[in-house]
Amino acid sequence: MRLGRALLAAGVIAAGVRVARSRTRRFLHPDGRSFTGELEVWGLGTPTGAALLDRPGRHPVTLRISKGAGTPPTYPDVLGVAIRVHGPVAGHRTDLLFSTAGRGRWLRHIPVPRRSFDSLYGTICPYRTGADAKIHLSLLPDLDGRALGRTLESVTAASADDGARLMLGAADGAGGTRLVGRVRFGRVLPAAADAALAFDPVRNVRADLHPTGLIHGSRAFAYRVGQRWRGARPAAPNPAAATRTNTHR
């Protein structure tokens, strides 16, 4: 009984410390590195209804790779990759967030702790396209690139001279994952720029490629509150995007 109370008290204290620290840093994915980069898209051949995936091209991106709980280096954690695609319209952005996940039709919905950044990442929940198709996006290691390794420092080292790359995949409900493009890491951004980044996968979206479901919908509130709490500038209000996410399955 005493042991249970002690563990509960320790948990409450740890949570309180984490919340207090989140006034100056992220509550989730606190430890990370941000980079400039490029998304190269070659498409799937068969249109999906999402212009970003269907039209071959190159897009500048800002990307962040991180540890979900901020465990010590080399320890397992739910690892994350956030990608902000800039343009093609000036001022427009698309935020795509990925976490290490399981493989297969059902396990891809479950975040899975990993030791290495050379892992499979998924959006966990599906996206809807302009053709009303439901697809799942993923990131996979590029076997022709450098290994990202197990630490944020090793990822930064791999990014030198165009060495760090991830493959972008898409899958519908019936088939396996097909590669649609490649993400290249550029130069590492200063710590202040990393701290100021505020990704929002619900509001910063395209109408023809948007997240679906109540899990994503709940993030619309959580992201905005968390970003304001730590002093970051949140995305512009987009009630239509939040409603679209909550009402589509």
KEBA-920859 format. One record per residue (C-alpha): residue number from 1; residue in three letters; y negated, x negated, z negated. Coordinates in nm, 3 decimals. Layout:
BEGIN
PT     n   res         y         x         z
PT   NUM   Ala         Y         X         Z
...
END
This chain:
BEGIN
PT     n   res         y         x         z
PT     1   Met     0.000     0.000     0.000
PT     2   Arg    -0.238    -0.277    -0.098
PT     3   Leu    -0.142    -0.471     0.213
PT     4   Gly    -0.217    -0.168     0.430
PT     5   Arg    -0.557    -0.121     0.269
PT     6   Ala    -0.633    -0.491     0.310
PT     7   Leu    -0.544    -0.480     0.680
PT     8   Leu    -0.754    -0.167     0.728
PT     9   Ala    -1.050    -0.328     0.551
PT    10   Ala    -1.012    -0.642     0.763
PT    11   Gly    -1.008    -0.429     1.076
PT    12   Val    -1.320    -0.241     0.974
PT    13   Ile    -1.501    -0.566     0.895
PT    14   Ala    -1.395    -0.719     1.227
PT    15   Ala    -1.515    -0.412     1.416
PT    16   Gly    -1.845    -0.419     1.229
PT    17   Val    -1.898    -0.785     1.314
PT    18   Arg    -1.817    -0.713     1.678
PT    19   Val    -2.064    -0.424     1.693
PT    20   Ala    -2.335    -0.635     1.527
PT    21   Arg    -2.281    -0.919     1.774
PT    22   Ser    -2.298    -0.674     2.064
PT    23   Arg    -2.671    -0.639     1.997
PT    24   Thr    -2.708    -0.969     2.184
PT    25   Arg    -2.392    -0.982     2.397
PT    26   Arg    -2.137    -0.753     2.557
PT    27   Phe    -1.902    -0.558     2.331
PT    28   Leu    -1.627    -0.582     2.596
PT    29   His    -1.578    -0.884     2.821
PT    30   Pro    -1.821    -1.093     2.612
PT    31   Asp    -1.705    -1.429     2.747
PT    32   Gly    -1.748    -1.483     3.118
PT    33   Arg    -1.900    -1.677     3.404
PT    34   Ser    -2.106    -1.532     3.688
PT    35   Phe    -2.134    -1.663     4.042
PT    36   Thr    -2.300    -1.599     4.372
PT    37   Gly    -2.046    -1.528     4.644
PT    38   Glu    -1.947    -1.355     4.962
PT    39   Leu    -1.717    -1.067     5.051
PT    40   Glu    -1.560    -1.101     5.394
PT    41   Val    -1.405    -0.778     5.524
PT    42   Trp    -1.179    -0.753     5.827
PT    43   Gly    -1.061    -0.395     5.771
PT    44   Leu    -0.723    -0.228     5.776
PT    45   Gly    -0.708    -0.117     6.139
PT    46   Thr    -0.659     0.243     6.033
PT    47   Pro    -0.991     0.388     5.907
PT    48   Thr    -1.004     0.484     5.540
PT    49   Gly    -1.334     0.671     5.552
PT    50   Ala    -1.514     0.399     5.353
PT    51   Ala    -1.760     0.196     5.561
PT    52   Leu    -1.735    -0.104     5.329
PT    53   Leu    -1.362    -0.132     5.397
PT    54   Asp    -1.355    -0.015     5.762
PT    55   Arg    -1.632    -0.223     5.918
PT    56   Pro    -1.564    -0.595     5.958
PT    57   Gly    -1.845    -0.807     5.820
PT    58   Arg    -1.971    -1.040     5.551
PT    59   His    -2.164    -0.923     5.245
PT    60   Pro    -2.342    -1.128     4.976
PT    61   Val    -2.206    -1.055     4.630
PT    62   Thr    -2.261    -1.139     4.266
PT    63   Leu    -1.936    -1.168     4.075
PT    64   Arg    -1.837    -1.218     3.715
PT    65   Ile    -1.499    -1.325     3.580
PT    66   Ser    -1.434    -1.269     3.212
PT    67   Lys    -1.205    -1.218     2.913
PT    68   Gly    -1.193    -0.860     2.784
PT    69   Ala    -1.163    -0.925     2.412
PT    70   Gly    -1.297    -1.279     2.414
PT    71   Thr    -0.979    -1.444     2.282
PT    72   Pro    -0.972    -1.825     2.251
PT    73   Pro    -0.916    -2.029     2.570
PT    74   Thr    -0.560    -2.007     2.714
PT    75   Tyr    -0.475    -1.709     2.487
PT    76   Pro    -0.361    -1.385     2.657
PT    77   Asp    -0.632    -1.128     2.721
PT    78   Val    -0.714    -0.844     2.958
PT    79   Leu    -0.902    -1.048     3.218
PT    80   Gly    -1.169    -0.897     3.438
PT    81   Val    -1.350    -0.946     3.766
PT    82   Ala    -1.672    -0.756     3.840
PT    83   Ile    -1.812    -0.764     4.194
PT    84   Arg    -2.156    -0.642     4.299
PT    85   Val    -2.180    -0.601     4.676
PT    86   His    -2.543    -0.625     4.796
PT    87   Gly    -2.664    -0.418     5.093
PT    88   Pro    -2.642    -0.357     5.377
PT    89   Val    -2.941    -0.135     5.291
PT    90   Ala    -3.210    -0.326     5.099
PT    91   Gly    -3.186    -0.254     4.729
PT    92   His    -2.847    -0.083     4.759
PT    93   Arg    -2.556    -0.215     4.555
PT    94   Thr    -2.192    -0.131     4.500
PT    95   Asp    -2.025    -0.236     4.174
PT    96   Leu    -1.646    -0.275     4.174
PT    97   Leu    -1.470    -0.358     3.846
PT    98   Phe    -1.115    -0.491     3.818
PT    99   Ser    -0.887    -0.573     3.523
PT   100   Thr    -0.552    -0.746     3.506
PT   101   Ala    -0.296    -0.470     3.554
PT   102   Gly     0.071    -0.405     3.611
PT   103   Arg     0.242    -0.390     3.949
PT   104   Gly     0.378    -0.082     4.120
PT   105   Arg     0.268     0.275     4.170
PT   106   Trp     0.263     0.366     3.800
PT   107   Leu     0.204     0.036     3.619
PT   108   Arg    -0.110    -0.036     3.821
PT   109   His    -0.286     0.221     3.598
PT   110   Ile    -0.225     0.010     3.286
PT   111   Pro    -0.439    -0.290     3.181
PT   112   Val    -0.212    -0.586     3.102
PT   113   Pro    -0.305    -0.904     2.910
PT   114   Arg    -0.258    -1.226     3.108
PT   115   Arg    -0.299    -1.596     3.033
PT   116   Ser    -0.399    -1.711     3.380
PT   117   Phe    -0.688    -1.599     3.598
PT   118   Asp    -0.448    -1.638     3.893
PT   119   Ser    -0.327    -1.283     3.840
PT   120   Leu    -0.324    -0.937     3.993
PT   121   Tyr    -0.635    -0.730     3.917
PT   122   Gly    -0.676    -0.358     3.982
PT   123   Thr    -0.939    -0.087     3.949
PT   124   Ile    -0.692     0.099     3.719
PT   125   Cys    -0.814     0.439     3.848
PT   126   Pro    -0.829     0.540     4.215
PT   127   Tyr    -1.127     0.576     4.449
PT   128   Arg    -1.209     0.856     4.693
PT   129   Thr    -1.342     0.781     5.040
PT   130   Gly    -1.561     0.978     5.277
PT   131   Ala    -1.244     1.108     5.445
PT   132   Asp    -1.125     1.239     5.103
PT   133   Ala    -0.851     0.976     5.098
PT   134   Lys    -0.744     0.840     4.759
PT   135   Ile    -0.702     0.461     4.748
PT   136   His    -0.649     0.193     4.487
PT   137   Leu    -0.831    -0.140     4.514
PT   138   Ser    -0.694    -0.469     4.388
PT   139   Leu    -0.762    -0.842     4.384
PT   140   Leu    -0.488    -1.100     4.433
PT   141   Pro    -0.483    -1.481     4.422
PT   142   Asp    -0.557    -1.652     4.753
PT   143   Leu    -0.262    -1.886     4.802
PT   144   Asp    -0.476    -2.107     5.027
PT   145   Gly    -0.744    -2.151     4.759
PT   146   Arg    -0.752    -2.356     4.443
PT   147   Ala    -0.578    -2.230     4.131
PT   148   Leu    -0.828    -2.062     3.897
PT   149   Gly    -0.637    -2.178     3.590
PT   150   Arg    -0.636    -2.044     3.236
PT   151   Thr    -0.993    -2.103     3.119
PT   152   Leu    -1.341    -2.008     3.229
PT   153   Glu    -1.413    -2.377     3.271
PT   154   Ser    -1.121    -2.416     3.511
PT   155   Val    -1.251    -2.120     3.715
PT   156   Thr    -1.593    -2.287     3.736
PT   157   Ala    -1.432    -2.613     3.848
PT   158   Ala    -1.228    -2.432     4.113
PT   159   Ser    -1.543    -2.269     4.253
PT   160   Ala    -1.681    -2.604     4.367
PT   161   Asp    -1.677    -2.661     4.745
PT   162   Asp    -1.556    -2.309     4.830
PT   163   Gly    -1.235    -2.356     4.635
PT   164   Ala    -1.218    -2.030     4.437
PT   165   Arg    -1.119    -1.722     4.634
PT   166   Leu    -0.950    -1.387     4.574
PT   167   Met    -0.799    -1.147     4.828
PT   168   Leu    -0.913    -0.784     4.833
PT   169   Gly    -0.635    -0.529     4.878
PT   170   Ala    -0.621    -0.153     4.926
PT   171   Ala    -0.330     0.086     4.880
PT   172   Asp    -0.288     0.460     4.926
PT   173   Gly    -0.050     0.678     4.728
PT   174   Ala     0.246     0.622     4.957
PT   175   Gly     0.234     0.266     5.084
PT   176   Gly     0.206    -0.083     4.947
PT   177   Thr    -0.106    -0.293     4.919
PT   178   Arg    -0.260    -0.419     5.241
PT   179   Leu    -0.519    -0.696     5.250
PT   180   Val    -0.862    -0.586     5.367
PT   181   Gly    -1.079    -0.889     5.289
PT   182   Arg    -1.151    -1.201     5.087
PT   183   Val    -1.395    -1.278     4.804
PT   184   Arg    -1.537    -1.630     4.794
PT   185   Phe    -1.697    -1.775     4.479
PT   186   Gly    -2.031    -1.952     4.528
PT   187   Arg    -2.246    -2.139     4.279
PT   188   Val    -2.225    -2.063     3.909
PT   189   Leu    -2.525    -1.872     3.768
PT   190   Pro    -2.720    -1.975     3.456
PT   191   Ala    -2.615    -1.825     3.123
PT   192   Ala    -2.934    -1.616     3.110
PT   193   Ala    -2.853    -1.458     3.447
PT   194   Asp    -2.498    -1.385     3.332
PT   195   Ala    -2.625    -1.217     3.015
PT   196   Ala    -2.870    -0.999     3.211
PT   197   Leu    -2.610    -0.861     3.452
PT   198   Ala    -2.533    -0.492     3.392
PT   199   Phe    -2.255    -0.356     3.612
PT   200   Asp    -2.208     0.019     3.650
PT   201   Pro    -1.905     0.127     3.858
PT   202   Val    -2.004     0.495     3.843
PT   203   Arg    -2.375     0.492     3.937
PT   204   Asn    -2.385     0.185     4.160
PT   205   Val    -2.156     0.325     4.429
PT   206   Arg    -2.148     0.451     4.787
PT   207   Ala    -2.093     0.819     4.855
PT   208   Asp    -1.798     0.727     5.079
PT   209   Leu    -1.630     0.503     4.818
PT   210   His    -1.656     0.628     4.462
PT   211   Pro    -1.434     0.626     4.150
PT   212   Thr    -1.257     0.942     4.038
PT   213   Gly    -1.131     1.098     3.718
PT   214   Leu    -1.232     1.154     3.358
PT   215   Ile    -1.156     0.795     3.254
PT   216   His    -1.413     0.665     3.499
PT   217   Gly    -1.641     0.952     3.402
PT   218   Ser    -1.635     0.853     3.036
PT   219   Arg    -1.741     0.503     3.137
PT   220   Ala    -2.062     0.646     3.283
PT   221   Phe    -2.181     0.719     2.928
PT   222   Ala    -2.027     0.413     2.764
PT   223   Tyr    -2.173     0.161     3.007
PT   224   Arg    -2.524     0.299     2.978
PT   225   Val    -2.520     0.310     2.596
PT   226   Gly    -2.370    -0.038     2.569
PT   227   Gln    -2.620    -0.192     2.808
PT   228   Arg    -2.919    -0.039     2.632
PT   229   Trp    -2.775    -0.150     2.296
PT   230   Arg    -2.763    -0.515     2.401
PT   231   Gly    -3.101    -0.503     2.573
PT   232   Ala    -2.982    -0.517     2.934
PT   233   Arg    -3.141    -0.304     3.205
PT   234   Pro    -2.896    -0.026     3.303
PT   235   Ala    -2.851     0.121     3.649
PT   236   Ala    -3.094     0.382     3.775
PT   237   Pro    -2.997     0.739     3.681
PT   238   Asn    -2.759     0.894     3.931
PT   239   Pro    -2.643     1.236     3.800
PT   240   Ala    -2.482     1.324     4.133
PT   241   Ala    -2.258     1.017     4.116
PT   242   Ala    -2.147     1.093     3.759
PT   243   Thr    -2.071     1.455     3.849
PT   244   Arg    -1.881     1.349     4.161
PT   245   Thr    -1.667     1.111     3.957
PT   246   Asn    -1.583     1.373     3.692
PT   247   Thr    -1.501     1.653     3.937
PT   248   His    -1.285     1.454     4.182
PT   249   Arg    -0.922     1.371     4.102
END
